Amino acid sequence: MIEYYKAVYQGGVGELTEKKSRFIATVCPVNNEEEAVSFIESSKKKYWDASHNCSAYVIGENNQIQRCSDDGEPGQTAGKPMLDVLLGEGIHNSAVVVTRYFGGTLLGTGGLVRAYASAVQEGLKNSLIIEKKYAVKLFICTDYNGIGKIQYLLGQRKINIYSSNYTDQVDITVLVPIKELEELKKAVIETTNGKAVLEEINYLYFAQINEDVICFES
């Protein structure tokens, strides 16, 4: 597992006009190739009257799957530049379709490359991009004397408290980035004189979206 990566959480639409040709970029999050293909097909149906519906997608934490299509445009002038934008931005598990309505003026090879790449950038600007971090969901049980010290440690490290329960003791669950796990466990044990109980529950990816913490399956 990689420590973190960027992905589209909510897709968006961006548009630009170049020499009267209209380029509409639609971005969509996808988890597998089947979802990407389905998204592309639905976009083609939606914009059935367009001159071209070019596409690109990247899937996997290491971009194991990469595909693109020029959909009738001259080779390497549409799909490849679109794919290059996704890769250049470091965005994973995402698909984009750029729909072109021809305006009557040829753009040339360079013009097409710039237009399709710029359209994808516009689509990404209107999408919600998140950073997924690989983490451990760590359970910590302590007494009321220890919780303040633990909260201070967590605040210093900007570690998210996922849930908490206060009874005769305090149980909290925190999301700890994998590279910080051992150091945090050591600090918690030291600051509570070994009284805190720690248990690693599971491993997952999470992202901070405004004030919310969203968990994803690893």
Secondary structure as the mmCIF struct_conf table of DSSP 4:
data_model
#
loop_
_struct_conf.conf_type_id
_struct_conf.id
_struct_conf.beg_label_comp_id
_struct_conf.beg_label_asym_id
_struct_conf.beg_label_seq_id
_struct_conf.end_label_comp_id
_struct_conf.end_label_asym_id
_struct_conf.end_label_seq_id
BEND BEND1 GLU A 3 GLU A 3
STRN STRN1 TYR A 4 GLN A 10
STRN STRN2 VAL A 13 GLU A 18
TURN_TY1_P TURN_TY1_P1 LYS A 19 LYS A 20
STRN STRN3 SER A 21 PRO A 29
BEND BEND2 ASN A 31 ASN A 32
HELX_RH_AL_P HELX_RH_AL_P1 GLU A 33 LYS A 46
TURN_TY1_P TURN_TY1_P2 TYR A 47 ASP A 49
BEND BEND3 ALA A 50 SER A 51
STRN STRN4 HIS A 52 ILE A 59
BEND BEND4 GLY A 60 GLY A 60
TURN_TY1_P TURN_TY1_P3 GLU A 61 ASN A 62
STRN STRN5 ILE A 65 SER A 69
TURN_TY1_P TURN_TY1_P4 ASP A 71 GLY A 72
BEND BEND5 GLU A 73 PRO A 74
TURN_TY1_P TURN_TY1_P5 GLY A 75 GLN A 76
BEND BEND6 THR A 77 ALA A 78
HELX_RH_AL_P HELX_RH_AL_P2 GLY A 79 GLY A 88
TURN_TY1_P TURN_TY1_P6 GLU A 89 GLY A 90
STRN STRN6 ILE A 91 HIS A 92
BEND BEND7 ASN A 93 ASN A 93
STRN STRN7 SER A 94 TYR A 101
BEND BEND8 GLY A 104 THR A 105
HELX_RH_AL_P HELX_RH_AL_P3 GLY A 108 LYS A 125
TURN_TY1_P TURN_TY1_P7 ASN A 126 ASN A 126
BEND BEND9 SER A 127 SER A 127
STRN STRN8 LEU A 128 THR A 142
HELX_RH_AL_P HELX_RH_AL_P4 TYR A 144 ARG A 157
TURN_TY1_P TURN_TY1_P8 LYS A 158 LYS A 158
HELX_LH_PP_P HELX_LH_PP_P1 ILE A 159 ILE A 159
STRN STRN9 ASN A 160 TYR A 166
BEND BEND10 THR A 167 GLN A 169
STRN STRN10 VAL A 170 PRO A 177
HELX_RH_3T_P HELX_RH_3T_P1 ILE A 178 GLU A 180
HELX_RH_AL_P HELX_RH_AL_P5 LEU A 181 THR A 191
TURN_TY1_P TURN_TY1_P9 THR A 192 GLY A 194
STRN STRN11 VAL A 197 ILE A 209
TURN_TY1_P TURN_TY1_P10 ASN A 210 GLU A 211
STRN STRN12 ASP A 212 GLU A 217
#
